[in-house]
């Protein structure tokens, strides 16, 4: 919220045509700051559960609604500031925002926010800044989540209802993942891949994020059972290590993560079936998320050979202690 307000205050200075008058610049900055504050408050409110219908609306409808609200905010604040400074004609002119300007700014803001939501917050900024235009090596925590009983559920409720089920589950999980600093790397059918960069402090929250996801889904279990006849539960495999990160593609540009760490995380998730466990971590992942959250304990499973790998890997099952 603070960053949006500050950026909007800086943008607000562009509304004045007289940058030599400090009061005019200050008035424009104040106008931009107020606009940014109100927009940030709206964005926070839009993440609340009551605003879920707006988030799940068709793209074009959500875009029009948000653009209309943004236009009202920008134009309304401009009118208010002009009225508040009407005693100083030149000062009032500095904060005069007509409806066309308000609409253009609203569309630009929403277009950027829409792209950010479609691509993902971090990939959006990474593509804009060219961070991965040349591939680079980064250390990541990788979490693979696989939905339990997905094949049986899909056969029972049908593909359309199952797709709706996945959409609701992934949407419900999104805020928890973002709050923990995670990045939703990819949806692969009934699997979701989440990553954290190891050089960021929030990578230590990867296991906490998994716990919070499970608590959230359990708390909404009644809704899932009534609507779809099943409560979502996930197996989880976690690994940490190096990956090559870079841009790929032309007409469809995306940022891709490649390397043994990604493949190993998938194999660890597979090992959950073998050992009948819900959560298994490699030694490197365990080190990345230690100390463990209260109430959890790591049980050594030994050095386990994984499918497709020549060397065995030390694994740990994490369960309530």
C-alpha positions in Angstrom: 0.0 0.0 0.0 2.8 2.4 0.9 4.6 1.8 -2.4 1.5 2.4 -4.5 0.9 5.7 -2.6 4.5 6.9 -3.1 4.5 6.0 -6.8 1.2 7.7 -7.3 2.4 10.8 -5.5 5.3 11.0 -7.9 3.1 10.4 -10.9 0.8 13.1 -9.5 3.4 15.7 -10.0 3.0 15.2 -13.8 -0.5 16.7 -13.6 1.0 20.2 -12.9 2.1 22.3 -15.8 4.2 24.6 -13.5 7.0 22.7 -11.9 8.7 26.0 -10.8 6.0 26.6 -8.2 6.6 24.5 -5.1 3.0 24.7 -3.9 1.7 23.6 -7.2 4.0 20.6 -7.2 3.0 19.8 -3.6 -0.7 19.9 -4.5 -0.2 17.6 -7.4 1.9 15.2 -5.3 -0.8 15.2 -2.6 -3.5 14.5 -5.2 -1.5 11.6 -6.6 -0.8 10.3 -3.0 -4.5 10.4 -2.2 -5.4 8.6 -5.4 -2.7 5.9 -4.7 -3.9 5.5 -1.1 -7.5 4.9 -2.2 -6.5 2.6 -5.0 -4.3 0.6 -2.6 -7.2 0.3 -0.1 -9.5 -0.9 -3.0 -6.9 -3.5 -3.9 -6.7 -4.7 -0.3 -10.5 -4.9 -0.2 -10.6 -6.8 -3.5 -8.6 -9.6 -1.9 -11.2 -10.2 0.8 -13.5 -13.2 0.5 -16.5 -11.0 -0.2 -14.8 -9.7 -3.4 -14.3 -13.3 -4.7 -17.0 -12.9 -7.4 -15.0 -9.9 -8.9 -11.8 -11.9 -9.0 -13.5 -14.9 -10.7 -15.4 -12.7 -13.2 -14.5 -12.9 -16.9 -11.4 -10.9 -17.6 -13.2 -8.2 -19.7 -15.9 -7.7 -17.2 -13.5 -7.4 -14.2 -11.3 -5.0 -16.2 -14.3 -2.8 -17.1 -15.5 -2.7 -13.5 -12.1 -1.9 -12.1 -11.4 0.7 -14.7 -14.7 2.4 -13.9 -13.9 2.4 -10.2 -10.4 3.7 -10.8 -11.7 6.5 -13.0 -14.2 7.5 -10.3 -11.4 7.6 -7.7 -9.0 9.6 -9.9 -11.6 12.0 -11.1 -13.3 12.4 -7.7 -10.1 13.1 -5.9 -9.1 15.6 -8.6 -12.5 17.4 -8.2 -12.1 17.4 -4.4 -8.6 18.9 -4.5 -9.6 21.5 -7.0 -12.5 22.5 -4.8 -10.2 22.6 -1.7 -7.7 24.8 -3.5 -10.2 27.1 -5.3 -8.9 30.2 -3.5 -5.7 29.9 -5.4 -6.5 29.8 -9.1 -3.0 28.6 -10.3 -2.9 26.1 -7.5 -6.3 24.7 -8.4 -5.2 24.4 -12.0 -2.3 22.2 -10.8 -4.7 19.5 -9.6 -7.3 19.8 -12.4 -7.9 16.3 -13.7 -10.5 16.0 -16.4 -12.5 12.8 -17.0 -10.5 11.8 -20.1 -7.2 12.0 -18.2 -8.7 10.0 -15.3 -10.0 7.4 -17.7 -6.6 7.0 -19.5 -4.7 6.7 -16.2 -7.3 4.2 -14.9 -7.0 2.0 -18.0 -3.2 2.2 -17.9 -3.1 1.2 -14.2 -5.6 -1.7 -14.7 -3.8 -2.9 -17.8 -0.6 -3.2 -15.8 -2.4 -4.9 -12.9 -4.2 -7.3 -15.2 -0.9 -8.3 -16.9 0.7 -8.7 -13.4 -2.2 -11.0 -12.4 -2.1 -13.1 -15.6 1.7 -13.5 -15.6 2.3 -13.5 -11.8 3.9 -10.6 -9.8 7.5 -11.7 -10.0 7.6 -12.9 -13.6 5.8 -9.7 -14.6 8.5 -7.5 -13.2 11.3 -9.8 -14.2 10.1 -9.7 -17.9 9.7 -5.9 -17.7 13.2 -5.4 -16.3 14.9 -8.2 -18.4 16.2 -9.9 -15.3 16.3 -13.3 -16.9 16.9 -12.2 -20.5 20.2 -14.0 -20.1 19.9 -17.2 -18.1 21.2 -17.0 -14.5 21.8 -19.6 -11.8 19.7 -19.2 -8.6 19.2 -21.3 -5.6 15.5 -22.1 -4.9 13.3 -24.0 -2.5 10.8 -26.0 -4.7 7.5 -27.3 -3.3 5.5 -29.9 -5.3 1.9 -30.4 -4.3 -0.1 -33.3 -5.7 -3.9 -33.6 -5.1 -4.9 -36.8 -3.4 -7.6 -38.9 -5.1 -7.8 -36.6 -8.1 -8.5 -39.3 -10.7 -11.3 -40.9 -8.7 -12.8 -37.5 -8.0 -12.7 -36.4 -11.7 -14.4 -39.7 -12.8 -17.1 -39.2 -10.2 -18.0 -35.5 -10.7 -17.0 -35.1 -14.4 -14.2 -33.0 -16.0 -16.1 -29.7 -15.9 -16.9 -29.9 -12.2 -13.3 -31.1 -11.5 -11.9 -28.1 -13.3 -14.1 -25.9 -11.3 -12.9 -27.7 -8.1 -9.2 -27.1 -9.1 -9.9 -23.4 -9.9 -11.5 -22.9 -6.5 -8.7 -24.7 -4.6 -5.9 -22.9 -6.4 -7.7 -19.5 -6.0 -8.2 -20.1 -2.2 -4.5 -21.0 -1.8 -3.1 -18.0 -3.7 -3.1 -15.3 -1.0 -1.5 -17.7 1.5 1.3 -18.4 -1.0 1.9 -14.8 -1.8 1.9 -13.8 1.9 4.6 -16.4 2.5 6.7 -14.9 -0.2 6.2 -17.9 -2.6 5.8 -17.8 -6.3 3.3 -20.0 -8.1 5.6 -21.3 -10.8 3.2 -23.6 -12.6 -0.1 -25.5 -12.5 0.3 -29.0 -13.9 -3.2 -30.5 -13.9 -3.8 -31.6 -10.3 -0.3 -30.5 -9.3 1.0 -27.1 -8.3 4.6 -26.0 -8.1 5.6 -23.2 -5.7 9.1 -21.8 -5.4 11.1 -19.4 -3.1 14.5 -17.9 -3.8 16.9 -19.1 -1.2 18.7 -15.7 -1.0 15.4 -14.2 0.4 14.5 -14.5 4.1 11.0 -15.6 3.2 12.3 -18.9 1.8 12.3 -20.1 5.4 8.5 -19.8 5.4 8.0 -22.6 2.7 7.0 -25.2 5.3 4.9 -22.7 7.2 3.1 -21.9 3.9 2.3 -25.6 3.4 0.9 -25.8 6.9 -1.2 -22.7 6.4 -2.5 -24.0 3.1 -3.6 -27.3 4.7 -5.3 -25.4 7.6 -7.1 -23.1 5.1 -8.4 -26.0 3.0 -9.5 -27.9 6.1 -11.3 -24.9 7.4 -13.2 -24.7 4.1 -13.7 -28.4 4.0 -17.5 -28.3 4.5 -17.9 -26.0 1.5 -15.8 -28.3 -0.7 -17.7 -31.4 0.5 -21.1 -29.8 -0.1 -20.2 -28.4 -3.5 -17.9 -31.1 -4.9 -18.3 -34.1 -2.6 -14.6 -34.0 -1.5 -12.2 -32.1 0.6 -8.8 -31.2 -1.1 -5.7 -32.8 0.5 -2.2 -32.7 -1.0 0.9 -34.8 -0.8 4.0 -32.5 -0.6 7.6 -33.0 -1.7 10.2 -30.3 -1.1 13.8 -29.9 -2.2 16.3 -27.0 -2.3 19.2 -26.3 -4.7 20.4 -24.6 -7.8 18.2 -23.9 -10.9 18.9 -22.2 -14.2 16.3 -19.4 -14.7 15.7 -17.8 -18.0 13.2 -16.5 -20.6 12.0 -18.8 -23.3 9.7 -18.6 -26.3 8.7 -15.9 -28.8 5.0 -15.5 -29.3 4.4 -16.8 -25.8 7.2 -15.6 -23.6 7.7 -17.0 -20.2 10.3 -17.5 -17.5 11.3 -21.1 -17.0 13.2 -22.9 -14.2 15.3 -25.9 -15.2 17.6 -28.2 -13.4 18.0 -31.3 -11.3 16.5 -29.5 -8.2 13.1 -29.3 -10.0 13.2 -32.9 -11.1 14.3 -34.1 -7.7 11.4 -32.2 -5.9 9.0 -34.1 -8.2 10.7 -37.4 -7.3 10.4 -36.6 -3.6 6.7 -36.0 -4.0 6.5 -39.4 -5.7 8.2 -40.9 -2.6 5.3 -39.9 -0.5 3.3 -42.7 -2.1 6.0 -45.2 -1.4 6.3 -44.3 2.3 2.6 -43.5 2.8 3.5 -40.0 4.1 2.0 -36.6 3.3 5.1 -34.5 3.5 8.7 -35.4 2.7 11.7 -33.1 2.6 15.2 -33.5 1.4 18.1 -32.7 3.8 18.7 -29.4 1.9 15.1 -28.4 2.1 15.0 -29.2 5.8 18.0 -27.0 6.4 16.3 -24.2 4.5 13.2 -24.2 6.6 14.7 -24.9 10.0 13.9 -24.4 12.8 10.7 -26.2 12.2 7.4 -24.6 13.2 6.2 -25.5 16.7 4.4 -28.9 16.8 6.3 -30.5 13.9 9.1 -33.0 13.9 11.3 -34.4 11.2 11.7 -38.2 11.0 14.7 -39.5 9.2 13.8 -42.0 6.4 17.5 -42.7 5.5 19.2 -42.3 2.2 16.6 -43.3 -0.4 17.2 -44.1 -4.1 14.8 -42.0 -6.2 13.5 -42.9 -9.6 15.7 -41.6 -12.4 18.6 -40.6 -10.1 21.9 -42.5 -9.7 22.7 -41.3 -6.1 20.5 -41.9 -3.1 19.1 -38.8 -1.3 18.7 -38.3 2.5 14.9 -37.7 3.1 12.9 -36.7 6.1 9.1 -37.1 6.8 7.7 -34.1 8.5 4.7 -34.7 10.8 3.1 -33.4 14.0 5.4 -34.3 16.9 
